[in-house]
Amino acid sequence: MTRRSFLAAAPALVAAQTPTPGNRRPNILFVISDQFRADNLGCLGQNPMNLTPNLDAMAARGTLFRQAMSNQPVCAPARATMFTGQYPAMHGVWRNGPGLKENAVTLATTLRESGYTANYIGKWHLSHNDAPSPNSRANGPVPPANRGGFADFWEASNALELTSHPFEGEMYASDGSPIKFDGQYRADFLTERAVRFLKSNPRKDPFLLAVSYLEVHHQNDTDLFVAPKKYEGRYKNAFVPQDLRPLPGTWPSQLPGYYGSVAGIDDAMGTLLGTLKELGLED
């Protein structure tokens, strides 16, 4: 068999070997964490600080990709590539600003055609937005035509970093009305909304739920990585990744908050996984 013929036959081989008892369609929980360094995962053996016990446990019982590369290092193009399976030159989001085409074929549109509901919580960043002002309404509510096929449950903000801070702000419901939070860590607020969805979602159809955290992304207007309060100060004088050591810049003051944010995302994963187990959906 040539390489070409093997690749052509591979999807059929996978389908033939994948068990589908009763043609069961699994629910899909798709979690995004922004600016998350791969070497913070304890399971990769490059950081000794045990920041990610929940993610490490997932890696132990699931699949760990050790050579995963982003097709684009910028936020919106990378997201568009994940959701469309296309390069930026094809899907058109080649920088932050241009939005996905209204007729884009995405993970959400494809799964909805197969009977799934497509649901989204968090940061979107794929609606057209060349707004010069951080206060522009284009940073917040996303018109239904610009949601990439996530046409069912929707609680999101196009540029969450511009409509919120780590402990206050707002997202927007499907009808564009604001959903405010105050005095609660932003990642915890998103997790709470995701748990609320999981517990209230009817079991009739399989679901795709994307939970898109801004963390561990820095807060744009302060250039700080802000950790949950319980991790403030915990990671002072912490382990320094090899690639940072020779570099100048502000990373020495930012690294403790960054590590705390990583631990906060791992806590969020623990909550989500615990909720799935509680609801009998962990498989």
PASEBA-1860 file (N, C-alpha, C; in nm, 3 decimals):
! residues 283
1> MTRRSFLA> 0.085/-0.119/0.000/0.000/0.000/0.000/0.088/0.124/0.000 ~ 0.062/0.218/-0.090/0.138/0.342/-0.094/0.091/0.434/0.018 ~ 0.171/0.536/0.048/0.133/0.633/0.150/0.002/0.701/0.112 ~ -0.012/0.736/-0.015/-0.134/0.804/-0.060/-0.258/0.716/-0.041 ~ -0.247/0.587/-0.079/-0.363/0.500/-0.066/-0.394/0.471/0.082 ~ -0.286/0.466/0.165/-0.311/0.445/0.308/-0.387/0.562/0.368 ~ -0.345/0.684/0.335/-0.413/0.802/0.389/-0.557/0.809/0.341 ~ -0.580/0.768/0.218/-0.717/0.769/0.165/-0.805/0.670/0.239
9> AAPALVAA> -0.745/0.557/0.281/-0.823/0.454/0.347/-0.834/0.474/0.497 ~ -0.752/0.566/0.554/-0.745/0.581/0.699/-0.879/0.612/0.764 ~ -0.960/0.706/0.711/-1.089/0.731/0.778/-1.176/0.607/0.786 ~ -1.178/0.526/0.682/-1.258/0.404/0.684/-1.204/0.305/0.787 ~ -1.070/0.299/0.798/-1.009/0.209/0.895/-1.045/0.251/1.036 ~ -1.040/0.381/1.063/-1.074/0.430/1.196/-1.220/0.400/1.225 ~ -1.308/0.427/1.128/-1.450/0.403/1.149/-1.477/0.255/1.175 ~ -1.405/0.169/1.105/-1.428/0.026/1.120/-1.383/-0.024/1.256
17> QTPTPGNR> -1.281/0.042/1.314/-1.226/-0.005/1.439/-1.283/0.066/1.561 ~ -1.363/0.171/1.541/-1.419/0.246/1.653/-1.549/0.184/1.698 ~ -1.560/0.137/1.823/-1.685/0.077/1.870/-1.794/0.181/1.882 ~ -1.911/0.150/1.833/-2.024/0.241/1.843/-2.146/0.165/1.892 ~ -2.147/0.129/2.021/-2.261/0.053/2.073/-2.390/0.131/2.057 ~ -2.482/0.072/1.983/-2.610/0.139/1.962/-2.597/0.269/1.887 ~ -2.485/0.287/1.814/-2.460/0.413/1.742/-2.469/0.534/1.836 ~ -2.427/0.517/1.960/-2.434/0.626/2.056/-2.345/0.742/2.012
25> RPNILFVI> -2.399/0.862/2.018/-2.323/0.981/1.982/-2.280/1.051/2.111 ~ -2.152/1.057/2.136/-2.107/1.114/2.264/-2.128/1.265/2.269 ~ -2.154/1.315/2.389/-2.151/1.459/2.409/-2.007/1.508/2.399 ~ -1.990/1.634/2.363/-1.855/1.689/2.345/-1.843/1.817/2.428 ~ -1.746/1.818/2.520/-1.712/1.937/2.597/-1.576/1.985/2.548 ~ -1.573/2.102/2.487/-1.454/2.156/2.422/-1.409/2.279/2.500 ~ -1.293/2.269/2.567/-1.248/2.375/2.657/-1.127/2.446/2.596 ~ -1.131/2.578/2.597/-1.020/2.659/2.546/-0.965/2.742/2.662
33> SDQFRADN> -0.833/2.741/2.678/-0.766/2.830/2.772/-0.663/2.910/2.693 ~ -0.668/3.042/2.704/-0.588/3.131/2.620/-0.450/3.156/2.683 ~ -0.346/3.151/2.602/-0.208/3.176/2.645/-0.158/3.075/2.749 ~ -0.200/2.952/2.735/-0.162/2.845/2.828/-0.037/2.775/2.775 ~ 0.074/2.788/2.845/0.199/2.723/2.804/0.188/2.573/2.824 ~ 0.225/2.499/2.722/0.216/2.353/2.731/0.303/2.297/2.843 ~ 0.418/2.360/2.868/0.508/2.302/2.967/0.460/2.321/3.111 ~ 0.347/2.388/3.131/0.288/2.394/3.265/0.214/2.266/3.301
41> LGCLGQNP> 0.187/2.182/3.203/0.121/2.055/3.229/0.220/1.961/3.297 ~ 0.187/1.919/3.418/0.277/1.829/3.489/0.303/1.701/3.414 ~ 0.204/1.655/3.337/0.217/1.528/3.265/0.325/1.533/3.157 ~ 0.370/1.651/3.120/0.478/1.661/3.021/0.616/1.660/3.086 ~ 0.620/1.664/3.218/0.746/1.646/3.288/0.844/1.761/3.278 ~ 0.796/1.882/3.248/0.888/1.995/3.233/0.871/2.100/3.342 ~ 0.771/2.083/3.426/0.747/2.181/3.533/0.716/2.102/3.661 ~ 0.797/2.121/3.766/0.784/2.037/3.886/0.682/2.088/3.988
49> MNLTPNLD> 0.599/2.185/3.954/0.520/2.255/4.056/0.381/2.197/4.079 ~ 0.344/2.092/4.008/0.214/2.029/4.028/0.099/2.129/4.015 ~ 0.101/2.204/3.906/-0.001/2.305/3.883/-0.131/2.247/3.828 ~ -0.124/2.127/3.767/-0.237/2.079/3.687/-0.278/1.936/3.721 ~ -0.311/1.903/3.845/-0.345/1.765/3.879/-0.467/1.712/3.803 ~ -0.566/1.796/3.779/-0.685/1.750/3.707/-0.655/1.722/3.561 ~ -0.579/1.812/3.498/-0.542/1.790/3.358/-0.447/1.671/3.346 ~ -0.359/1.654/3.443/-0.267/1.540/3.440/-0.344/1.408/3.449
57> AMAARGTL> -0.448/1.407/3.532/-0.530/1.286/3.544/-0.602/1.257/3.414 ~ -0.648/1.362/3.345/-0.710/1.343/3.213/-0.612/1.282/3.115 ~ -0.488/1.334/3.117/-0.386/1.283/3.026/-0.356/1.136/3.053 ~ -0.360/1.097/3.182/-0.328/0.959/3.219/-0.433/0.861/3.167 ~ -0.557/0.904/3.160/-0.662/0.812/3.117/-0.712/0.840/2.975 ~ -0.654/0.941/2.910/-0.699/0.978/2.776/-0.586/0.980/2.676 ~ -0.589/1.077/2.588/-0.487/1.090/2.485/-0.413/1.222/2.504 ~ -0.281/1.217/2.505/-0.198/1.335/2.523/-0.120/1.359/2.394
65> FRQAMSNQ> -0.140/1.474/2.333/-0.068/1.509/2.211/0.059/1.584/2.248 ~ 0.174/1.521/2.221/0.302/1.579/2.260/0.361/1.667/2.150 ~ 0.304/1.666/2.033/0.355/1.747/1.922/0.242/1.831/1.862 ~ 0.163/1.895/1.949/0.052/1.978/1.902/0.101/2.118/1.873 ~ 0.075/2.166/1.752/0.121/2.298/1.711/0.002/2.385/1.669 ~ 0.008/2.512/1.703/-0.095/2.606/1.657/-0.061/2.648/1.514 ~ -0.163/2.655/1.429/-0.140/2.700/1.292/-0.119/2.851/1.283 ~ -0.152/2.923/1.390/-0.134/3.068/1.392/-0.120/3.111/1.538
73> PVCAPARA> -0.023/3.196/1.570/-0.001/3.231/1.710/-0.093/3.340/1.763 ~ -0.175/3.400/1.677/-0.263/3.509/1.718/-0.402/3.454/1.749 ~ -0.470/3.519/1.843/-0.593/3.465/1.901/-0.700/3.428/1.799 ~ -0.751/3.527/1.726/-0.865/3.501/1.638/-0.832/3.402/1.525 ~ -0.719/3.418/1.455/-0.688/3.320/1.350/-0.675/3.178/1.404 ~ -0.614/3.162/1.521/-0.598/3.028/1.579/-0.735/2.968/1.610 ~ -0.826/3.048/1.665/-0.960/2.999/1.697/-1.036/2.961/1.570 ~ -1.026/3.046/1.469/-1.096/3.018/1.344/-1.045/2.887/1.282
81> TMFTGQYP> -0.915/2.863/1.292/-0.858/2.740/1.240/-0.909/2.619/1.317 ~ -0.918/2.631/1.451/-0.970/2.519/1.530/-1.114/2.486/1.492 ~ -1.195/2.588/1.471/-1.337/2.563/1.447/-1.369/2.526/1.303 ~ -1.284/2.566/1.208/-1.313/2.535/1.067/-1.227/2.423/1.011 ~ -1.111/2.397/1.073/-1.018/2.300/1.016/-0.948/2.352/0.892 ~ -0.946/2.485/0.875/-0.884/2.546/0.758/-0.770/2.639/0.800 ~ -0.678/2.662/0.706/-0.574/2.760/0.730/-0.632/2.901/0.722 ~ -0.567/3.001/0.786/-0.618/3.138/0.781/-0.636/3.192/0.639
89> AMHGVWRN> -0.550/3.150/0.547/-0.565/3.196/0.409/-0.696/3.150/0.347 ~ -0.755/3.043/0.402/-0.881/2.992/0.350/-1.001/3.047/0.427 ~ -0.995/3.045/0.562/-1.113/3.092/0.636/-1.121/3.243/0.646 ~ -1.012/3.315/0.616/-1.018/3.460/0.605/-0.987/3.538/0.730 ~ -0.975/3.471/0.845/-0.942/3.543/0.969/-0.790/3.537/0.984 ~ -0.721/3.626/0.915/-0.576/3.620/0.911/-0.511/3.705/1.020 ~ -0.591/3.785/1.090/-0.545/3.865/1.203/-0.665/3.890/1.294 ~ -0.641/3.950/1.410/-0.752/3.989/1.495/-0.829/4.103/1.428
97> GPGLKENA> -0.958/4.090/1.416/-1.040/4.194/1.352/-1.141/4.138/1.255 ~ -1.097/4.075/1.145/-1.195/4.013/1.055/-1.269/3.899/1.125 ~ -1.396/3.885/1.094/-1.474/3.778/1.154/-1.487/3.659/1.061 ~ -1.536/3.549/1.116/-1.568/3.433/1.033/-1.676/3.469/0.933 ~ -1.669/3.409/0.816/-1.775/3.430/0.717/-1.906/3.374/0.770 ~ -2.015/3.440/0.736/-2.145/3.397/0.787/-2.182/3.257/0.741 ~ -2.129/3.216/0.626/-2.162/3.082/0.574/-2.050/2.982/0.602 ~ -1.962/3.012/0.698/-1.849/2.923/0.727/-1.899/2.786/0.774
105> VTLATTLR> -1.834/2.682/0.723/-1.861/2.546/0.771/-1.770/2.522/0.891 ~ -1.831/2.497/1.005/-1.755/2.485/1.130/-1.791/2.355/1.201 ~ -1.719/2.331/1.309/-1.750/2.217/1.395/-1.896/2.225/1.439 ~ -1.942/2.345/1.472/-2.079/2.362/1.520/-2.182/2.334/1.410 ~ -2.161/2.389/1.290/-2.260/2.367/1.183/-2.266/2.220/1.143 ~ -2.148/2.156/1.141/-2.144/2.015/1.101/-2.214/1.925/1.203 ~ -2.188/1.951/1.330/-2.251/1.868/1.433/-2.401/1.894/1.441 ~ -2.443/2.018/1.420/-2.587/2.046/1.422/-2.658/1.971/1.309
113> ESGYTANY> -2.593/1.958/1.194/-2.651/1.881/1.085/-2.666/1.733/1.123 ~ -2.587/1.688/1.221/-2.592/1.549/1.266/-2.680/1.531/1.390 ~ -2.754/1.634/1.426/-2.848/1.620/1.536/-2.801/1.670/1.671 ~ -2.683/1.731/1.675/-2.633/1.788/1.800/-2.690/1.927/1.823 ~ -2.690/1.972/1.950/-2.705/2.114/1.977/-2.564/2.172/1.990 ~ -2.548/2.299/1.952/-2.417/2.365/1.957/-2.427/2.485/2.050 ~ -2.348/2.483/2.157/-2.363/2.577/2.269/-2.228/2.638/2.304 ~ -2.230/2.765/2.345/-2.104/2.836/2.363/-2.110/2.926/2.485
121> IGKWHLSH> -1.999/2.925/2.563/-1.986/3.010/2.681/-1.845/3.070/2.681 ~ -1.835/3.204/2.696/-1.704/3.265/2.716/-1.661/3.361/2.609 ~ -1.532/3.356/2.578/-1.471/3.448/2.481/-1.486/3.392/2.340 ~ -1.535/3.474/2.247/-1.555/3.432/2.109/-1.443/3.483/2.019 ~ -1.435/3.614/2.001/-1.327/3.680/1.924/-1.328/3.644/1.776 ~ -1.445/3.606/1.724/-1.453/3.571/1.582/-1.564/3.646/1.510 ~ -1.616/3.751/1.576/-1.710/3.841/1.509/-1.630/3.960/1.457 ~ -1.668/4.012/1.341/-1.593/4.123/1.281/-1.582/4.238/1.380
129> NDAPSPNS> -1.461/4.285/1.403/-1.442/4.392/1.502/-1.313/4.466/1.472 ~ -1.324/4.578/1.402/-1.213/4.670/1.385/-1.238/4.798/1.463 ~ -1.314/4.786/1.573/-1.353/4.903/1.651/-1.230/4.969/1.713 ~ -1.213/5.101/1.694/-1.096/5.170/1.751/-1.106/5.189/1.901 ~ -1.226/5.183/1.958/-1.245/5.212/2.099/-1.263/5.084/2.180 ~ -1.194/5.072/2.295/-1.215/4.956/2.382/-1.358/4.948/2.434 ~ -1.430/5.060/2.432/-1.568/5.062/2.483/-1.671/5.034/2.375 ~ -1.625/5.002/2.254/-1.718/4.978/2.144/-1.809/4.860/2.173
137> RANGPVPP> -1.936/4.871/2.134/-2.030/4.762/2.154/-1.990/4.640/2.073 ~ -1.909/4.658/1.969/-1.863/4.545/1.888/-1.777/4.450/1.969 ~ -1.727/4.494/2.085/-1.647/4.407/2.169/-1.731/4.308/2.248 ~ -1.864/4.334/2.254/-1.948/4.255/2.342/-2.043/4.160/2.271 ~ -2.171/4.201/2.252/-2.270/4.111/2.191/-2.230/4.069/2.050 ~ -2.260/3.945/2.017/-2.228/3.889/1.886/-2.359/3.858/1.813 ~ -2.383/3.917/1.694/-2.505/3.886/1.620/-2.513/3.736/1.588 ~ -2.633/3.680/1.585/-2.647/3.535/1.559/-2.576/3.488/1.433
145> ANRGGFAD> -2.576/3.570/1.328/-2.512/3.529/1.202/-2.361/3.517/1.214 ~ -2.303/3.577/1.320/-2.158/3.576/1.337/-2.110/3.480/1.445 ~ -2.195/3.385/1.483/-2.161/3.293/1.591/-2.107/3.159/1.543 ~ -2.073/3.148/1.417/-2.008/3.027/1.368/-2.090/2.901/1.381 ~ -2.223/2.914/1.383/-2.308/2.797/1.391/-2.347/2.756/1.532 ~ -2.296/2.826/1.633/-2.338/2.798/1.770/-2.475/2.863/1.791 ~ -2.576/2.793/1.746/-2.710/2.853/1.732/-2.806/2.815/1.843 ~ -2.757/2.748/1.946/-2.847/2.706/2.053/-2.820/2.792/2.176
153> FWEASNAL> -2.758/2.738/2.279/-2.728/2.817/2.399/-2.607/2.906/2.372 ~ -2.616/3.034/2.414/-2.508/3.129/2.388/-2.497/3.226/2.505 ~ -2.381/3.228/2.571/-2.347/3.328/2.672/-2.200/3.362/2.650 ~ -2.175/3.475/2.585/-2.038/3.502/2.542/-2.016/3.651/2.525 ~ -1.891/3.685/2.500/-1.852/3.820/2.466/-1.749/3.810/2.354 ~ -1.759/3.897/2.255/-1.666/3.885/2.144/-1.522/3.907/2.191 ~ -1.499/4.009/2.271/-1.365/4.036/2.327/-1.378/4.046/2.478 ~ -1.380/3.932/2.544/-1.406/3.928/2.687/-1.306/4.010/2.765
161> ELTSHPFE> -1.182/4.020/2.716/-1.080/4.099/2.785/-1.112/4.248/2.785 ~ -1.205/4.291/2.696/-1.243/4.432/2.688/-1.379/4.459/2.750 ~ -1.452/4.356/2.788/-1.581/4.377/2.855/-1.578/4.327/2.999 ~ -1.459/4.292/3.048/-1.449/4.242/3.185/-1.309/4.261/3.238 ~ -1.297/4.246/3.369/-1.171/4.238/3.441/-1.173/4.107/3.521 ~ -1.062/4.071/3.583/-1.058/3.940/3.648/-1.166/3.915/3.752 ~ -1.222/4.022/3.814/-1.323/4.002/3.918/-1.452/4.080/3.893 ~ -1.473/4.131/3.774/-1.600/4.196/3.741/-1.609/4.216/3.591
169> GEMYASDG> -1.734/4.226/3.543/-1.755/4.250/3.401/-1.885/4.191/3.353 ~ -1.891/4.165/3.222/-2.014/4.109/3.168/-1.989/4.031/3.040 ~ -2.076/3.932/3.021/-2.092/3.863/2.893/-2.233/3.895/2.845 ~ -2.274/3.829/2.735/-2.402/3.864/2.675/-2.479/3.737/2.638 ~ -2.608/3.740/2.666/-2.694/3.627/2.636/-2.728/3.623/2.488 ~ -2.801/3.522/2.450/-2.836/3.503/2.309/-2.909/3.623/2.250 ~ -2.989/3.692/2.333/-3.063/3.809/2.285/-2.984/3.939/2.297 ~ -2.859/3.930/2.338/-2.774/4.048/2.349/-2.780/4.116/2.484
177> SPIKFDGQ> -2.861/4.068/2.575/-2.870/4.131/2.707/-2.748/4.095/2.791 ~ -2.702/4.189/2.876/-2.580/4.164/2.954/-2.601/4.064/3.068 ~ -2.498/3.985/3.093/-2.493/3.893/3.208/-2.374/3.939/3.290 ~ -2.400/4.004/3.402/-2.294/4.068/3.480/-2.243/3.977/3.592 ~ -2.118/3.998/3.628/-2.062/3.933/3.747/-1.976/4.035/3.820 ~ -1.965/4.018/3.950/-1.890/4.112/4.032/-1.844/4.041/4.158 ~ -1.717/4.059/4.194/-1.664/3.996/4.314/-1.639/3.848/4.299 ~ -1.637/3.799/4.177/-1.613/3.657/4.149/-1.506/3.647/4.041
185> YRADFLTE> -1.413/3.555/4.059/-1.307/3.537/3.959/-1.368/3.499/3.825 ~ -1.321/3.560/3.719/-1.383/3.545/3.587/-1.391/3.399/3.542 ~ -1.282/3.325/3.558/-1.284/3.183/3.518/-1.385/3.104/3.599 ~ -1.398/3.138/3.728/-1.497/3.069/3.812/-1.638/3.102/3.767 ~ -1.659/3.226/3.726/-1.791/3.265/3.676/-1.828/3.186/3.550 ~ -1.734/3.174/3.457/-1.761/3.096/3.335/-1.788/2.950/3.371 ~ -1.710/2.896/3.465/-1.732/2.757/3.507/-1.871/2.741/3.566 ~ -1.911/2.835/3.648/-2.045/2.831/3.708/-2.154/2.829/3.602
193> RAVRFLKS> -2.137/2.910/3.497/-2.236/2.913/3.388/-2.237/2.781/3.312 ~ -2.118/2.721/3.295/-2.111/2.592/3.227/-2.179/2.483/3.309 ~ -2.155/2.482/3.440/-2.220/2.384/3.528/-2.372/2.403/3.522 ~ -2.414/2.527/3.521/-2.558/2.557/3.513/-2.617/2.500/3.384 ~ -2.544/2.515/3.273/-2.590/2.459/3.146/-2.598/2.306/3.154 ~ -2.493/2.244/3.204/-2.489/2.097/3.209/-2.603/2.041/3.294 ~ -2.633/2.108/3.403/-2.737/2.057/3.493/-2.878/2.083/3.441 ~ -2.893/2.183/3.355/-3.027/2.215/3.306/-3.053/2.164/3.165
201> NPRKDPFL> -2.947/2.112/3.099/-2.961/2.070/2.960/-3.043/1.942/2.948 ~ -3.148/1.942/2.867/-3.225/1.818/2.849/-3.140/1.711/2.782 ~ -3.168/1.586/2.808/-3.086/1.475/2.758/-3.133/1.425/2.621 ~ -3.224/1.498/2.557/-3.283/1.448/2.433/-3.180/1.434/2.322 ~ -3.101/1.538/2.298/-3.003/1.537/2.189/-2.862/1.546/2.244 ~ -2.765/1.488/2.174/-2.626/1.506/2.217/-2.586/1.652/2.200 ~ -2.491/1.698/2.281/-2.454/1.838/2.275/-2.305/1.857/2.252 ~ -2.274/1.967/2.186/-2.140/2.025/2.183/-2.146/2.148/2.272
209> LAVSYLEV> -2.063/2.152/2.375/-2.051/2.271/2.460/-1.907/2.318/2.455 ~ -1.885/2.439/2.403/-1.753/2.502/2.406/-1.748/2.599/2.523 ~ -1.649/2.582/2.609/-1.627/2.675/2.720/-1.493/2.742/2.695 ~ -1.497/2.869/2.663/-1.378/2.941/2.618/-1.335/3.041/2.725 ~ -1.235/3.003/2.803/-1.184/3.091/2.909/-1.091/3.196/2.849 ~ -1.092/3.315/2.907/-0.990/3.413/2.873/-0.859/3.376/2.943 ~ -0.870/3.337/3.071/-0.749/3.297/3.143/-0.683/3.179/3.072 ~ -0.549/3.177/3.069/-0.462/3.254/3.156/-0.409/3.381/3.088
217> HHQNDTDL> -0.478/3.427/2.988/-0.446/3.551/2.915/-0.425/3.667/3.013 ~ -0.327/3.753/2.984/-0.307/3.870/3.068/-0.424/3.968/3.053 ~ -0.445/4.051/3.154/-0.546/4.155/3.146/-0.488/4.270/3.065 ~ -0.550/4.299/2.950/-0.490/4.390/2.852/-0.455/4.527/2.908 ~ -0.547/4.588/2.984/-0.526/4.727/3.023/-0.433/4.742/3.144 ~ -0.391/4.632/3.204/-0.295/4.640/3.314/-0.167/4.563/3.286 ~ -0.167/4.481/3.182/-0.053/4.395/3.147/-0.012/4.307/3.265 ~ -0.114/4.250/3.333/-0.089/4.162/3.446/-0.162/4.031/3.427
225> FVAPKKYE> -0.101/3.924/3.477/-0.169/3.796/3.489/-0.226/3.789/3.630 ~ -0.357/3.780/3.640/-0.423/3.790/3.770/-0.473/3.653/3.812 ~ -0.426/3.605/3.927/-0.464/3.474/3.978/-0.588/3.483/4.065 ~ -0.657/3.370/4.087/-0.763/3.369/4.188/-0.705/3.410/4.323 ~ -0.789/3.468/4.408/-0.740/3.519/4.535/-0.672/3.410/4.619 ~ -0.721/3.287/4.610/-0.661/3.181/4.692/-0.519/3.147/4.648 ~ -0.479/3.190/4.527/-0.344/3.163/4.481/-0.255/3.287/4.480 ~ -0.306/3.400/4.530/-0.224/3.521/4.535/-0.102/3.496/4.625
233> GRYKNAFV> 0.013/3.520/4.573/0.135/3.507/4.652/0.186/3.366/4.670 ~ 0.113/3.265/4.623/0.157/3.128/4.647/0.282/3.093/4.567 ~ 0.299/3.153/4.449/0.406/3.108/4.360/0.519/3.209/4.346 ~ 0.547/3.283/4.452/0.664/3.370/4.452/0.791/3.285/4.452 ~ 0.895/3.335/4.385/1.023/3.262/4.376/1.003/3.120/4.326 ~ 0.915/3.106/4.226/0.880/2.974/4.174/0.978/2.930/4.065 ~ 0.958/2.808/4.020/1.036/2.751/3.911/1.027/2.840/3.786 ~ 1.141/2.864/3.722/1.145/2.948/3.602/1.173/2.860/3.481
241> PQDLRPLP> 1.086/2.859/3.380/1.110/2.779/3.259/1.242/2.819/3.193 ~ 1.307/2.720/3.134/1.440/2.739/3.077/1.442/2.850/2.973 ~ 1.337/2.861/2.891/1.340/2.958/2.782/1.328/3.102/2.831 ~ 1.276/3.124/2.953/1.262/3.259/3.005/1.390/3.311/3.070 ~ 1.472/3.221/3.119/1.584/3.261/3.204/1.678/3.363/3.142 ~ 1.712/3.354/3.013/1.804/3.453/2.958/1.735/3.582/2.909 ~ 1.602/3.589/2.922/1.530/3.700/2.859/1.510/3.818/2.954 ~ 1.523/3.940/2.903/1.485/4.057/2.982/1.334/4.072/2.980
249> GTWPSQLP> 1.282/4.171/3.050/1.140/4.199/3.043/1.072/4.193/3.178 ~ 0.940/4.189/3.176/0.860/4.197/3.299/0.820/4.060/3.354 ~ 0.869/3.953/3.291/0.822/3.820/3.332/0.850/3.786/3.478 ~ 0.961/3.834/3.542/0.979/3.796/3.683/0.864/3.840/3.773 ~ 0.807/3.957/3.746/0.695/4.003/3.828/0.563/3.940/3.785 ~ 0.556/3.894/3.661/0.431/3.839/3.608/0.415/3.689/3.632 ~ 0.527/3.618/3.648/0.522/3.473/3.654/0.439/3.419/3.772 ~ 0.448/3.476/3.893/0.364/3.422/4.002/0.215/3.429/3.972
257> GYYGSVAG> 0.169/3.541/3.916/0.028/3.553/3.880/-0.010/3.459/3.767 ~ 0.083/3.440/3.676/0.057/3.347/3.565/0.037/3.205/3.618 ~ 0.128/3.160/3.705/0.115/3.025/3.760/-0.016/3.010/3.839 ~ -0.054/3.114/3.913/-0.180/3.108/3.985/-0.299/3.096/3.892 ~ -0.291/3.163/3.776/-0.398/3.153/3.677/-0.406/3.013/3.618 ~ -0.291/2.951/3.595/-0.287/2.814/3.545/-0.355/2.720/3.645 ~ -0.320/2.736/3.773/-0.382/2.653/3.876/-0.532/2.676/3.882 ~ -0.575/2.801/3.857/-0.717/2.831/3.855/-0.790/2.762/3.742
265> IDDAMGTL> -0.728/2.753/3.626/-0.789/2.681/3.513/-0.798/2.533/3.544 ~ -0.695/2.478/3.608/-0.701/2.337/3.644/-0.813/2.311/3.745 ~ -0.833/2.402/3.839/-0.945/2.390/3.931/-1.078/2.388/3.855 ~ -1.089/2.476/3.755/-1.211/2.481/3.674/-1.236/2.349/3.604 ~ -1.127/2.287/3.553/-1.143/2.157/3.489/-1.190/2.052/3.589 ~ -1.139/2.060/3.711/-1.184/1.967/3.813/-1.333/1.981/3.840 ~ -1.382/2.106/3.842/-1.525/2.129/3.865/-1.608/2.075/3.749 ~ -1.564/2.101/3.626/-1.638/2.053/3.510/-1.643/1.900/3.507
273> LGTLKELG> -1.528/1.838/3.531/-1.523/1.691/3.529/-1.605/1.631/3.643 ~ -1.602/1.697/3.759/-1.682/1.650/3.870/-1.832/1.660/3.842 ~ -1.870/1.765/3.771/-2.011/1.782/3.734/-2.054/1.674/3.636 ~ -1.969/1.644/3.538/-2.002/1.537/3.443/-2.019/1.404/3.516 ~ -1.933/1.378/3.611/-1.945/1.253/3.688/-2.073/1.251/3.769 ~ -2.104/1.363/3.831/-2.227/1.373/3.910/-2.351/1.347/3.826 ~ -2.348/1.390/3.700/-2.462/1.377/3.612/-2.462/1.246/3.533 ~ -2.361/1.162/3.556/-2.353/1.036/3.482/-2.311/1.053/3.339
281> LED> -2.234/1.161/3.311/-2.192/1.192/3.173/-2.043/1.181/3.154 ~ -1.971/1.125/3.252/-1.826/1.130/3.247/-1.765/1.045/3.134 ~ -1.843/0.953/3.077/-1.788/0.872/2.969/-1.805/0.940/2.834
END
